[in-house]
Amino acid sequence: MLIIGERISIIAKRVREAMNKRDPKPIQELAQTQWKAGAHMIEANIGPAEEGGEDLMQWMVTTIQRAVPIPICLDTTNYNAIEAGLKVHNNEWGRPLINSTSNDPERFSMLELAAKYNSQIIGLTVGKGGLPADAEERSAIAAEIMARAMEYGVPLEDLYLDPLVLQIATSQDHALKVIKAIRMFQELNDPPMKTVVGLSNISNGCPKDLRPILNKYYLALLIYEGLTAAIADPHEVTETAKTIDVIMSKTLYAHSYLEM
């Protein structure tokens, strides 16, 4: 399973201050600890970044890739900032990932960037009409995003469908709907579509001691249904993902499987 390290986000005070000061040390430390914990990709979440977004994203991408030899997931709604980051991304470490397009017409242009720069892209199954009501609505939106991706010249194998994980504390009924959506997404294409979730969304608003428990058990259920990627804290999920792969015979058991 693809693990995308989530910890470099403008939401975190330490990261936000480092961004504002252009201080590479905290950013690179977080990148290295996530990489060592098993992250295959690092997310750079700079928020809306309406002013100075292009310079900030370029700085983030180059700063992270000077510290770790892995690709970047670029997270912002700023089209120009995404493009700026794609221009400086070191593709020797792997292809970048755009987070994200959706069924909102304002986000269609992200598909143009994915096609232009040979990037992978996340398709968030939500539109201007509000949150999807159930797995069926998520699947219908996913099919529209898939069709649009092909129109823009983005191969379906470069598209990750995201069913939109919601807080269990306020939207408990959606937890199972997302699990069902992961299963349904794979039935939309042959070979099955790739899928991704923002895992920690499930535990947002919950007590600190409960958050890793909710995240790990929810991840187990999602992987069983075929989840292929997660934006998460690799310190929490690497052990879970490797163990489930062994149980499901996706990898060969060895006493040292956690070290592999």
N, C-alpha and C positions, 0 to 999 in steps of 0.2 A: 504494500500500500504506500502511496505517495504521502509523505508527511511534510506539510508546509508550516514552518515555524511562525507563530503568530505574534511573538512578543515585541517586535519592533513596530510599535503603533503610537501614533500621536496622542492617543488616549492616556498613555502612561506618562506621568509627570517627568520622570527621568529622561524618557525618550524625547518628549516635547522640548524640554530645556536643551538637550543636545542638538536637536534640529535648529532651534533658534540661534544657538551660539556657534553652530557648525563645528561642534566638538565631536570628532570621530571616535574617541575612546569608548564611551558608553555603547554606541551603536555597534562597534566592532566586537566588544565583549559579549553583547547579547547574541550577535551572529555566531560567534565561535562556540558559545555554550550550547546553543541550539543545534548547531552542526554536530558537535561532539555527542549530543544526546540522541542523534539519529535523524535530524531534519534533512530532507533531500532538497529542499527549496526554502528560501527565506522570504517572508512577506515584508514589504516596505509600505506601511500604511501612513500616508501623509495627510489624510483627511481631505476636505474639499480643496484646500490650498488655492484659493481664488487669486491670491496675490503672491507672486514669486514661486509659484508651483513648479515651473519648468526647471529653474535653477535648483530648487530643493530636491526634486526627484532625481535629477542627474547626480547631485552630490550624494544622495542616499544610495543609489545603485553602485556608484564607483566606490564609495566608502565600504559598503558591505562586501563587494566582490574583491576588494584588496585584502580582506580578512579571511574569506572562505571561498573555496572553489566550487560553488554551486549556483544555480540560476535564481532569479528573483521573481517574486509575484508582486506586480505593481498595483497598488490599491489606492485609487483616488477617482473622484468623479470628473476631474479636470483632464479633458481630452489632450490639451497641449502638454500637460505634465507627463501623461502616459507616453506620448510620442517622444518627448525629450528623454525619458528614461530608456525607452527602447533603442534610441540612437546610440547610447553609450553602453548598453548592456553587453557584457562579454559572453558571446554565444559559445565560446569554447567550453564553458562550464555547463552548457545545456541551454535549452530554449526558454525564454521568459514566458510568464503567464499574466494575462491581463485580468484584473478583478474590478469590474465585470461589465458585461452587457446584460440586458434584461428585455422585457416586453414593453418597456417605456420607449417611445420614439426618440427621446432625448439621448438614449444610450445606444441606439443603433450604430452610431458612428464608431464605436469601439471596435466593431467588426471590421470596419475599413482598416483600422490600424493593425488588427490581427493578420489580415490578408497581406497588407503592405510589408510588414516586418516579419512575416513567417512566425508569428507568436501563437501560443496557445491562449485560450480565453475561457473564462467562466461565464455560463449563462444562468443568471439568477431568475428563477421562475416566479416572477412578480411583474406587474405592470402598473400603469397609472390607475387602474381600477381598484387598487387596494390589495390586501393580503389574499392569497388563494384560500378558498374555503376548505379544500380537502385534497386528497392525493390525486383524484381524477382531474381537478382543475389545474393542479401543478403539472400533471402529465400533458394536458391540452396546451398549456403555455409552453412547455418544453418542446412539443412538436412544432409550434410556431417558430420558436427560436432556432431549432434545427433547420427548418426550411429557409429561414432568413440567412443563417450562416452560409448555407450552400449558395444562395443568391449573391452573397458578398465574396464568394471565393474562399471561404474557410472550410477546410475538410472537417467532416464530422469527428474524425479521430483527434482533432485538435480542440474539441469543445468538451468542457466539463459542465454537466448539468447540476445545478445547486437547488435543492427543494426548499430552502429557507427554513432553517431551524429557529424555533421561537423559544422564549423562556418558559420552562416548565412551571415556574411559580405563578405565571399569569395566563398561560395558554397550554395547560396540561394536555388537552385533547389533541393538540397538534403534534405531540411527540410521536404517537403511533401513525399519524397521517404522513409524517416525513419518512418513517421507516417503510411504509407501503409505497410511497412515491419512489424511493430508491429502487425498489423491485420493479415498479412499472416503467421507470425510465429505461431500464435495460431491454425492455421488450419493444421499444420504439425503433430499434435498428438491429441489424445483424452485420458485423459483430456488435455486441451490446455497447451502449453508450457509457462513457466514463462519467463518474459522479463525484461530487465534492460537497462537504458541509463545513460551515463555521462551527466547529464542535462546541466551543465554550459558550455559545449562545444559549445552549440548553440550561446551563446553570447560572446564567446572569441573574443577579438579584437574590441568590441563595446564600446562606451562611458560608463563610470561607472554608470550614472543615467539610462541608458537603459537596463543594464544587468538584474536586477531583474524583469523588466517588460517582457522582452523576455522570461526569464526562466519560469515565472509563467504561461504565456499564452500558451507557448509550452507544458508545463507539462499538462495543462488542455486538450489540444487536444490529447496528448498521452494517458492519463488516459481514455479518452472517447473510444479510440480504444483498450483498454485492458491492458495497461502497468501495470506491477505488482511491479516494484521496480525502484528506482532512486538513483544514487550517486549524492548528491546535498547538498546545505547548508540548513539544516532543518529550520533555521530561515525564509527562503524564501518560502519553499514549504509546510510546515505542514498545514497552514491555507488553502491553495489551495486544497491540497489532501483531507482534511476532508470535505470541502464544496462540492467538486465534488462527494464524496461518498454519501453525503446526497441527493444531487440533483438526483443522479442516483439510489437512494433507496438501496444503499449497506449498509447504516447504518440508523437507525431510527432517524428522526428529533427530536431534543429537543432544547429549547432556549440556552442551555449550551453546544451545540455539540462541540464547539471549545475547551472546557475544558475537554472533555472526551478522 
